Amino acid sequence: MPQNPFYLGWTKGWSFLFYLEGGTPKIEASGFGIAMSTDIKRGESPSQTADRLIFKEQRNRKSRYYSWIRSIKFKDDSN
């Protein structure tokens, strides 16, 4: 079986940038060819925001991975 191209390690390959935009604190995560940013919610620390941001991307990648697995199984079944 091919290796999972959608696996995302939490601490591997990511860099984070904390900045203010119009008086709103934001955090940007960059890594693996993508950049995402989000507002830091009231009462949330920058590391909690980073967790939330990376978790969201992890869910997206898992969804893509399982779609990829289904397509491989479909190809194998049709042969």
Backbone bond lengths (Angstrom), bond angles and torsions (degrees), N, CA, C in turn:
res aa  C-N    CA-C-N  psi(-1)  N-CA   C-N-CA  omega(-1)  CA-C   N-CA-C  phi
1 M - - - 1.448 - - 1.523 109.03 -
2 P 1.334 117.74 138.07 1.462 120.64 179.05 1.532 112.27 -63.46
3 Q 1.320 114.92 154.41 1.466 120.17 179.09 1.530 110.18 -71.73
4 N 1.308 117.63 149.76 1.460 123.67 -177.96 1.531 110.19 -70.80
5 P 1.342 118.34 109.21 1.464 120.08 179.41 1.524 113.09 -79.34
6 F 1.318 117.51 -6.37 1.451 121.28 -175.57 1.518 113.27 -103.57
7 Y 1.337 118.54 5.18 1.460 121.48 -179.73 1.525 109.92 -65.73
8 L 1.305 116.62 138.68 1.454 121.77 -177.63 1.518 109.57 -130.34
9 G 1.332 117.09 114.07 1.463 120.32 176.17 1.515 109.50 -83.29
10 W 1.311 117.30 132.32 1.463 121.88 -174.71 1.511 111.15 -57.60
11 T 1.319 118.02 -52.45 1.461 119.44 -172.96 1.515 113.28 -95.54
12 K 1.299 117.88 -3.24 1.464 120.23 -176.09 1.519 110.99 -96.38
13 G 1.303 116.20 125.74 1.459 121.01 172.08 1.515 116.60 80.78
14 W 1.313 119.33 6.99 1.459 121.36 -179.03 1.524 110.55 -108.67
15 S 1.305 116.04 143.19 1.465 120.80 169.98 1.528 106.95 -128.08
16 F 1.315 115.56 147.45 1.458 120.92 -175.18 1.517 110.17 -122.70
17 L 1.323 115.27 141.79 1.453 122.14 179.42 1.519 107.90 -127.69
18 F 1.328 115.98 124.58 1.458 122.33 177.00 1.521 107.26 -99.55
19 Y 1.349 117.50 130.36 1.459 120.06 179.52 1.530 110.71 -152.47
20 L 1.318 115.02 166.13 1.465 121.77 176.44 1.516 108.20 -108.75
21 E 1.314 116.32 134.48 1.460 121.20 176.47 1.520 107.66 -129.61
22 G 1.304 116.19 109.49 1.457 120.03 -178.32 1.515 113.29 61.77
23 G 1.318 117.61 32.36 1.453 122.24 -179.91 1.524 113.91 83.05
24 T 1.328 117.32 0.88 1.468 121.96 178.44 1.524 109.65 -102.10
25 P 1.329 118.44 123.33 1.473 119.24 178.17 1.530 110.37 -71.61
26 K 1.317 115.45 134.24 1.460 121.65 -179.59 1.516 109.63 -133.60
27 I 1.329 115.13 161.25 1.452 120.87 174.35 1.525 107.20 -133.11
28 E 1.315 115.39 138.90 1.457 121.43 178.66 1.521 109.01 -118.51
29 A 1.315 116.16 131.99 1.461 122.04 176.54 1.521 107.66 -108.97
30 S 1.327 116.76 130.96 1.456 122.09 178.98 1.514 108.95 -126.71
31 G 1.302 115.17 134.46 1.456 119.82 176.83 1.513 111.39 166.83
32 F 1.315 115.81 157.17 1.460 122.48 177.89 1.520 112.08 55.48
33 G 1.340 117.21 33.17 1.457 121.38 176.80 1.511 115.32 79.71
34 I 1.320 118.45 8.86 1.462 121.06 178.85 1.521 109.67 -129.97
35 A 1.299 115.35 159.21 1.465 121.77 174.12 1.526 107.18 -136.80
36 M 1.330 116.26 130.08 1.460 122.24 179.87 1.515 107.93 -129.04
37 S 1.316 115.97 146.15 1.461 118.29 175.62 1.518 108.88 -137.40
38 T 1.324 114.99 155.79 1.459 121.41 179.51 1.521 109.37 -154.01
39 D 1.318 114.84 158.85 1.463 120.52 175.13 1.519 109.68 -74.36
40 I 1.313 115.71 147.81 1.460 120.89 172.73 1.527 106.66 -87.12
41 K 1.323 116.20 119.40 1.465 120.81 -176.91 1.523 110.86 -73.54
42 R 1.319 115.45 155.23 1.461 121.39 179.33 1.533 109.85 -58.74
43 G 1.328 116.03 130.01 1.454 121.45 179.20 1.514 114.45 83.61
44 E 1.325 117.36 0.69 1.458 121.72 -178.10 1.533 108.91 -104.65
45 S 1.312 116.67 137.22 1.460 120.10 178.29 1.534 109.24 -82.12
46 P 1.332 117.53 159.79 1.472 119.64 176.93 1.528 112.67 -57.72
47 S 1.331 118.50 -35.61 1.468 119.33 179.53 1.534 111.03 -70.22
48 Q 1.326 118.03 -34.59 1.468 120.26 175.95 1.523 110.66 -67.05
49 T 1.323 116.47 -37.83 1.460 120.61 176.80 1.523 110.34 -64.71
50 A 1.335 116.60 -41.73 1.462 120.45 177.56 1.523 110.24 -61.94
51 D 1.329 117.79 -42.32 1.461 121.61 176.38 1.526 110.82 -57.28
52 R 1.320 115.48 -47.63 1.468 120.68 -178.75 1.528 111.16 -61.49
53 L 1.315 116.13 -42.59 1.463 121.79 -178.74 1.527 111.40 -65.71
54 I 1.316 117.00 -46.07 1.464 121.05 -179.33 1.523 110.63 -70.50
55 F 1.326 118.27 -36.70 1.456 121.07 177.59 1.526 111.01 -61.13
56 K 1.316 116.19 -40.43 1.462 120.76 177.98 1.530 110.49 -61.35
57 E 1.317 117.25 -44.72 1.460 120.95 178.42 1.528 110.58 -66.36
58 Q 1.323 117.70 -37.36 1.460 121.18 177.81 1.529 110.78 -60.95
59 R 1.333 117.12 -43.04 1.467 120.61 177.35 1.527 111.21 -60.88
60 N 1.342 116.43 -43.47 1.460 120.37 178.57 1.524 111.12 -60.94
61 R 1.326 116.80 -43.72 1.464 120.28 -179.16 1.523 111.89 -68.69
62 K 1.320 117.94 -36.25 1.470 119.87 176.74 1.521 110.24 -64.00
63 S 1.323 116.28 -40.33 1.455 120.43 178.35 1.526 110.21 -61.70
64 R 1.319 116.77 -45.33 1.469 120.46 177.64 1.519 110.89 -63.37
65 Y 1.318 117.24 -38.73 1.461 121.29 179.80 1.528 110.72 -61.57
66 Y 1.331 116.84 -48.04 1.457 119.37 -178.57 1.527 111.45 -67.01
67 S 1.322 117.98 -32.47 1.466 120.53 173.36 1.520 110.29 -64.68
68 W 1.307 116.71 -40.35 1.464 122.40 178.38 1.526 110.18 -63.47
69 I 1.337 117.44 -44.04 1.467 121.82 179.01 1.532 109.90 -61.54
70 R 1.336 116.50 -44.45 1.467 119.65 178.87 1.521 110.90 -61.07
71 S 1.332 117.39 -39.17 1.478 119.57 179.97 1.523 110.70 -67.64
72 I 1.328 117.96 -36.16 1.472 121.02 177.54 1.525 109.59 -66.08
73 K 1.329 117.32 -44.81 1.463 120.60 179.94 1.514 110.26 -64.44
74 F 1.333 117.71 -37.24 1.455 121.13 178.57 1.523 110.26 -64.23
75 K 1.341 117.33 -41.95 1.468 121.00 177.60 1.510 110.99 -63.52
76 D 1.348 116.93 -41.96 1.464 120.84 179.45 1.521 111.57 -65.49
77 D 1.326 117.62 -38.27 1.459 121.97 -179.60 1.528 112.05 -69.90
78 S 1.323 116.53 -31.84 1.456 119.72 -177.98 1.529 112.92 -79.01
79 N 1.339 118.13 -15.71 1.468 121.03 179.30 1.476 112.30 -84.68
